[in-house]
Amino acid sequence: MANTNHILHYPDVKSFSDFASSETFDYLFSITNYSVLPAGLLKLPLRMPINYHDAPLPRYAGVYATTWAILNDETIHGITWHVMTEKVDAGDILKQVPVPVKETDTAGDLNLKCYFAAVRTFSALAGEIRKGTVTRTPQDLNNRTYFGFSKWNNKDCLISWKWPASGIDAFCRALDFGPSPNPIGRPKAWVGGDMYFVKKAEQTGSRSVLLPGSIVAVGEGTFRIATVSDDIVLKGLTKIASDGAATHPEGIAAPRGGGYTIPKD
């Protein structure tokens, strides 16, 4: 798209750094950028390098902030425009606004809310930059929480039946990025001896007497599963074949012998 519209652009940080080092400029903005910018690049702007972060710093520094907020049952999240320093997401705050989180929000929903909040606050920040009235507020790093790439230790994104229904619901929503690329992975579940991708988990508000992981009922393309709390209904299932191929079943047949308990973690 940049080529089509004749917009100057660079394919990577190094080539951009080479270009920037030959220019004189006041501000450098890093917006929805997943690369840590080198210290040399941060020193180039005459005034300050500014970053957009989709979290209420100093909380949720790092990556996948909206996913972690949903997993942690946050009701209020937020966005921050801050000065970039060599320490990731630790620079002075320039603008920050709260963003509400609904109990049904997915990561995609919350990302969109954050983008809208960022656009609104960027307009205000740009106005302050023009007027020279920008206020810098140091972060209280004693309250800092950091979520790096290594923090996500469920590499297979596998649902555990040791989790309560609310946790399974949150897990599926936290990994639902809507039409945007999924940077983490899709939720998966062992059911009836087979592995499935799971699009959505719906809480039932009622509990069966079966062991966690047992199939309570089978619907058209759905399973109702017992958990350590209330039953959960898994929807939008895609069966994963033994060779790794994924298929979309028109319907799911109940396994012979009734309820089935998945292998223990």
N, C-alpha and C positions, 0 to 999 in steps of 0.2 A: 504493500500500500504506500509506503514511503517513496518507493521508486516511481510509482504511478503518479503521485502528487508532487514529484520533484522536491522532496523534503530531504535535506542533508541528514544523514544518519550513519552510524557506525555499528558494525556487527558484534563488537565485543568491547569490554572495558579498556583493554590495552590500546586499541586503535583510537578510542575516544580520548584516552589520557594523552596520547601522542598529539592529537589535534588540540586539546585544551591547553597543553603546555606551551603552545605557540600563540595563544590568544590572551587578551586581557579582558577580564569580566568581573563583575561584582558578586554575583550569586550563582551557586550551583544547586539545582534541585534534583533530588533522587526520589522518584515517584513510582510506586509499584515495581521496585527493582529488587531482585532476589540475589544480587551479587554484593559482597562487601567491597566497598570502594577502597583502593589503596590510600595510605596516608599521604603520599605525595600529591594525589589528586585533590584531597580535602584541603590542602594548603594553597591551592591555586586561586580560588575566589578572593577578591580584595576585601569583601565584607564577611560573608559566611556561606558554608555549605548547608543546605536544608533538606531534611528527609521527611517523608510522610510515613507514619507508622500506624497500622490498623489496630491500635490498642491504647489503653489509658496508661501510658508510661508514668512511673517506673514499673508498673505491673505489666506482665506479658511482653517483655522484651524478647527478641528472637523471632522465630518463624511459627507459622500456623496459628497465629494469635486467636483468630475467630474460632478455629476448631477447638483449641484448649478452653476458650471461654464457655463454649457449649458443653464440653465434657465436665467442666467444673460448675455447671448449673448457675452461671452468672445471670443476673437479671438486668444488670447495667454493664455495658462495655464502654467503648469510646475510641476516639482517634486522636493522634498527636502529630503536630508539626514541630520538629525539634532541630537543633543544630547538630550536625554530624561531627563526631569525634572518633578517634581511633578505637575507643571502647564502643562496641555496637549498642545502639539505642540508648546511649547514656548522656547525650548532650542536653544543653539547656532547652526547656520547653518554650516555644513561641506561641502556639495556639493549641488548645485542647478542648474537646467537647464530648459530653457523654452520649452514648447510643443505647437505646433500650433493647433488651433481648426478650423476645416472646418465647414461651415454652415450646412452641412449634417451629421455631426458626431453625433452618439448616445453615451450614457454613456459607452456602451460596446466598441465602437471604441476608445473613449478617454482613457478609462482604459488601453486598449492594448497599445496605444501610450506611456502612462505613464510607463507601465511595461518595455517596450523596453528601454525607457530613463533611467529607474532605473538600469537595467542590465548594460548599458554602463557606467553610472556614478559610479556604485558599483565597477567595475573593477578599475577605476581611484582612487576611495577612498581607496580600499584595497592596492593599490600600495603606496599611501601616508602613510597609516598606517604602512606598512612594513619599509618604509624609515624614519618614524618619522617626516614627513613634513606636517601633517594635520593642516589646518588653521581653527580656530573657529571664526565665525563672529556673534556677538550678533544680535538678531532680534530687529528691531524697532517696539516695541509692540504698538506704537501709530498708526501704520498702520494695526494692527491686525483686522481681521474679523473672527468671530467664528460661526460655524454652528453645533449646537448640535442636538441630536435626537429630542428635543422638537421644533426645528425650523421648522420642516416639519409639518404644521398644516392641510394639506389637507389629512386627514387620509384615506378617501375613494378614493383618487386619481381621483376625478371627474372633468372632463373638464367643464369649464364654458363658455357659449356662450357670456358672457360679455368680454371675452378675444379676442384680435385680432387674425387673422389667424396665424401670426408669433409666437404668444405666445402659441397657441395650438400645432403647429408644434414642437416648442422647448420642450414643456411639454412631448409630446410623445417620442421624442428622448432622453430626460433626464431620462426617465423611461424604456428605452430599453437597457437591459444589455446583449443582445445577448444570447449565450449559457450558460452564467454564472447565478447563482442564483440571483433572484431579491430581494434585501434587503428592498425595500420600498413598491412596489405595482404596479399593472398594471393600465394604464389609462382606465377610464370608461367614458361613455357618455350616457345621456338620448336621445334617438331618436325615434320619432313616438310612444311614450308611453312605450317603452321598454328600458332596460339597456343593453349596450354592452361593452365588453372589446374591446379596440382599439389597434391594433398593430402599425399602422402608420397613420400620418396625412400629407396630401400633399397640399401645397398651390397652388391656381389656378391663382393668379395674376389678377383676375377679380371679380367684385362685382355685386351681384344681388340687386333687390329692396325689397326683403323680409326681415322680421324682423329677428334679430339674433336668431338662434336656429331653423329656419324653414328649412324644406327639400326642396332643390332646384331641385334635380334630384336623381334618384335611378339607380345604375348600378348593375352588377353582384357581389353581396357581398360588395357593397360600397354605401355610402351616400355622396351626395354633400350638405353641410350645409351652410347657411348664417351666418356670424359672424358680429361683429361691424366694421370689415374692409372687406377684400376680403373673398370670399367663401373658404371653406376648404373641401377636400375630405377625408373621413375616410375610411381606408382600413384595411384588416386583422381582420374583425369583428367576435366576438364570442358573441352570444346572451346569456344573463344570465336569466335563468328561475326564476319564482317567488320563487321557493324553493331553489335558490342559485346554481342550477346545470348550467353548461355551455355547450352549444351546438354550433357546427360549421354549420351554414346554408349554403346550396349549393347556395341559392340565397335569396335576400331580396325583399319582395313585398312592394310596396308603400302603405302607409296607406290610407284608404278611405277618401275622402274629400280634397286631395291634401296636401299642406304644413302643417306641424304640429309644433307648438311652444312649447318647453319644459317648465315645470313649472319654475318660477323664483327662484333664489337662496334663 
